[in-house]
Amino acid sequence: MFNYYIPKLVYCLDKLNWRLIAIIVSLLPMILLFIFSPISINDIFSVGLVPFLLSVCFSLGKVFLQAYRFKYFVDKFLQYKVASSSKLILVRVGSEFVTNTTPSYVGGEIVRIAWLTKKNVPPGIAAWIATMEIIADVFVGTILSLMAGTIAIYNGATLIGTIIILVSLAVLSFWLLVVIFSAKYNIQLPNFVVKIIKRFLSKERSHKIITYTNVAMSDLCLMSRENFNSSKTIKIFFVGIIITFFAFVSQGVSFLILGGLVEPKLGLYNSILATAASTQLGSLPITIGGSGLTELGLWAYVSGLDRIPSLNDVLADSHLTVIIAWRIASYHIPLIIMWIALMKITVDRGIHFRKQQ
């Protein structure tokens, strides 16, 4: 049943042409900024071609380190070769397009689970691998964000520091609860969620979604109980944490290259914390891929925000053009690479979207 519903769900998303819509929506904050502010395209690219390309390279470094982590988890948890290393990395990079064009950076896991199950990987293990990736990102990201928030408050930026800490604690608490409860109980959709789904969707669609979600959660709980006390799992996860940390370092370097142009004393340490905090704020389920939230969060952290800013405060800040340039280098350019990878696995029928009709 799990093998049936995941490809059906991915196929439905594919039919909605969400890829084009998501790209347009993610560009809206940038377009509005150019229309209603004195900032121009020339201002953005005044950072220089070489620094911009270097920033792109390090941003892609984060993507490919996460892809390598996926390959590592698949190889270690399965103990056999499900596909070539290049194929696994391609699938992980392609799935990041989905992750980066949805609110809260979710959805890429569905693509990866669907692909793995089509390769005859047991559904529970596929879901477990995806969950381990999420937990690694959440653990490293929230720890760095909590450090960033604490330092911001210490330096007098009380408002942004408090916001970062509250968001980080909320995200960390949610996933800790998921991990703890999944290891002890068989988690299912709450009744109120089931009622909402049935209220707004047809009987057939609501049944499919509820069944798919409950089966996925049951498999995840089973794998949690089987693996959490395993020293092998702890070792694999620890290596995954190290890879994840270096992925965040790569992201920090990508901002340091550009941010150092207007803030010579920025430093790698602050760059890593600033980008981690902005990513955490971008995970709020408000915009597509954190568009607008990430830029504003990064600006607020770098500027040491201690009060509610006016629009003039934001637009007049010299950091803004560099932050927008970094956002293009770290998000929009890699998004093109991710899209190409996603189209590659779709054309190759790696997930067999249409064959599942």
N, C-alpha and C positions, 0 to 999 in steps of 0.2 A: 504493500500500500504506500509506503514511504517512497519507494522507487517511482510510483505512478504520479503522486501529487506534486513533487518538486518540479519535474520537467513541465507539467501542465501549467504550474504557476509561472515559471520562467517564460513559457510560450505566450501566456496571456500578456505579460509585460512587453514582450517583443512585439506583439501585434498592435499595441497601443502607440507605437512610434515614440515611446518616451525618451529615446536617446536624443532626438532633435529638440524636443520640448525642454528637456533638462539642460541642454547646452545653452539654449536661448535664455532660460530663466537664470542660469548661473552668471550670464553676462550682464544681466539687467543692472545690478548695482554699479558696475563699471561704466555702463552707458549713461546712466543717470548722473554719475559723477562728472563725466565729460560735458554733459549738457548744462548742468546747473552750477558748475564751479569754474573758476578760471584755469583749472588744470587742463593741459592739452596732451596729445599724444607725444609731442616733442619733449615736453617736460618729463614724461615717464621714461622715455628712452635716452634722456640726457645722462643717465648713469653710465652709458658707454656700452658698446657691443660686447667687448671681451668680458667685463664683469657680469653682464647679463647672461651670456652663454655659460660662464662658469657656474652661476647660480642655478641655471637650468640643469646642468650636469649633476650638481650635488643634490638637487631636488629629485632627479631621476634615480640618484643613488639610494635615496630612502625607499623609493618604490621597488627597486630591484633587491634591496636587502630584505624587504618584507616578502618578496617573491621567493628569495632563497630560503627564508624561514619556513614558508609553506612547503617547499620541496623537502627541507630537513624534517619537518613534522611528518609529512607523508611517508618518507622513507623509513623513519625510525618507528613510527606507530604501526605501520603495515608490515615491516620486516621483509618486504619483497618489492620488486620494481613494477610499479603500476604504469609508468610511462617514462620517457626520457627526461633528463633534467631540463632540457630546453623547453619541452612541452609543458612541464609543470610550471615553469617560470612564466611561460606565455599565458597559461590559464590564469595564474595569479595576477599578472599585470592587467589582463583583459577584464577580470572581475573588479579591479579597482575603478574602472570607469563607472560601474554601477554604484560602487561605494561612494564615489565622489560626485554623483549626480542625484543623490537622494538626501533627505533630511537625516541628521544624526549619523551620517556615514554608514548606513546599513544597506543591505541588499547584495553586496558582493559575496557574502557567505552562501547565499542561495545558489549563485552561479557555480561556486566551487563544490558545494555539496552535490549539486545536480551532475556536474562533470564526473566527480569521483564515483557516484552511484552508477553512472553509465559505464564506468570502467570496472564494474562488479565489486566495488569496495562496499562492505557491509554498511548500511545506512547509519547505524549507531557510531561506527568509527569515523565516518565522513563528518557527521555532526560534531563529534568530539574534537576532531582536528580543527574545524572552523571555530569552535568555542575556545580552544586553547590559543588560537591566534587573537581572538577578541580580548581574552583575559590578559595576554602578554601586552597588547597595545594599551589596554586600560590601566594595567598596573604601572607600567613605565610612564605613560602619559600623565596619570594623576599624581604620581610621586613627584615628577618634575614640576607639575603645575602647582602643587601644594607648596613646594619650595619657592616657586616664583611668587605666589601670593604672599607668603610669609615675608620674603625679602621686600616686596613692594610696600607692605604695611610698615615694615621697619624703616624704610626710607621715606615714609610720610605719604605714600600713595594709598591712602586708606580705602578709598572707594573701589578702585580696580582690584586691589589686593583682596578685599573682602568678597567681591563678586567671583574672582577666580577660585578662592578657597571654597566657597559655598557650592559652586558648580562642580568642582573636583570631588568634594566629599559626597555629593549626591550621586555622581557617576560611579565612584568607587564603592559606595554603600550598596547601590543597586546590584552591581555585579558580584560583590561579596555575598549578598543574600542569595543570588541565583546559584552561586557555587555551593554555599552551605546547604541550602534547601535541596538542591539537585542530588547531593550526596546522601541525603537522609530520607527524602520523600519523593514520591512520583508526582511531579508538578504537572498540572493541567490548566487549561484556560479557566479563569474565574467565571462564575455564572453570569455576572453583570456584563462581562465582555462578550460572552456567548449571546446574551440577549440583545446587545447592541448590534452585533454582526447580523443576527437573524432579522432584526428590525429594518435594517437598511439594504440588505441583499436578498436575492431570491433564495428559495429553499435549497435548490441544488448548489448554488455557489457558496452559500453560507455553510452547508454541510461539508463541502470540499475543503474550505478554508479551515474550519474547526477541526475536522478529522486530520488534515495535514499537520496542523500546529500541534495537536495533542499527541500524535504519533511521534513527531520530531522531538517533542519535549520528553516523552517517555523513553525514547532511545537515548537521549542525552543523559537522563537521570541514571539509566542502567550503566552507561559507560562511566559516569562519575563515580558510582559506587564501586565499580570494578577497578578503577585506575588511581583514585586519589591516595590510597595507601601504598602505592607501588613506588619503590625507590627508583625504578627505571623511568617512570613518568616524571618524577621530580627532577631527575637528571636532564631529561629531554626538555622539560619546561624551563629549567635554568639556562640551558644553552639558548633557547628561544628568547629568553629575557635579555641575554647579552646581545644577540643579533638585533633585537628591537631597540635597545639602548643606542647602538651605533647607527641605527636608522634615524633616530631622533637627533643624534649628533650631526649626521649628514644634512638633515633639514636645518639645523641651527647654523651650520657653515654656509648654507645657501643664502640665509638672510645676512649673515655677517659680511659676506662679500659685498653686498649692496648697502646694508645699513652702516657699515664702516665708512662709507663715503660722506655721510653727514654727521656721524657720531663716532669719531676716531677712538673713543674710550669704551666702545660697546663691549668688545671682548667676546670670546667664544662661549664662555659660561653664561653670560646674560643673553646671548643670542639663542642658545639652546632652551633656556627657561622661557624666553619671550615667545618663541615659536610653539613650544609645547603648550603654553597657556592659551595662546590664540587658537590653536587647534581644539583645545578643550572647550573654549567658548563657542567655537564653530560647530561643535557637536550638538548644541541645543537644537531641538526639532522645530526650527523656525524658518530657515531658508535652505535652498538646494545647495548641498556641498559646503555649507557654512558661508556662502557668499554674503559679503557685507559684515557679518559677525566676526569673521576671522580678521579682516582688515581693521575693523574698529577696535577689536580686542588687542591686536598687536600695537596699534597706534596708542591706545590708552595705557598699555604697559610701558612702552618705550618712553612715552611722554610723562609718566608718573602721575596719572590722573588721580586727583584727590577730591574732585567735585563733579557734579553733572555739567558736561561741557555744552557750549553753544555751537551752532553750526560754524560760526566764524572761527572758533577755537580750533576746530578740526581742519578746516580748509586753509587756515593761515599757517599751520604747522609745517615746517620744512621736512619732517619725517614722512609726510603723507605720500609724496610722489615716489619716494624710495619704496615705501610699503606696497603701493600699487604695482610698481615694477616687479617687486619680489613676488607678489601674488600671481602676476602673469607668468613669471618664470617658474614658480613652484606649483601652480595649479592648472592654468589654461594650456600651457605648452605640454606638460606631461599628460594632460587629458587627451590630447591628440594621439599620443603614443598608446595610451590605454584604449582608445577607440579603435585604433588599427589592430591591436592585439585581440580585442573583443570580436571584431569583424572576422579576424583570422580563424578563431575557434568556432565562430558561428558558421562561416563558409565551409570549414572542414567538417562540420556536423559533429564537433566534439561533444555537444550536448544534445544534438539531434532534436532541435526545437520542433520542427514541423513534422517529423516522423512520429511524434507522440500524439498527434491529433486523434 
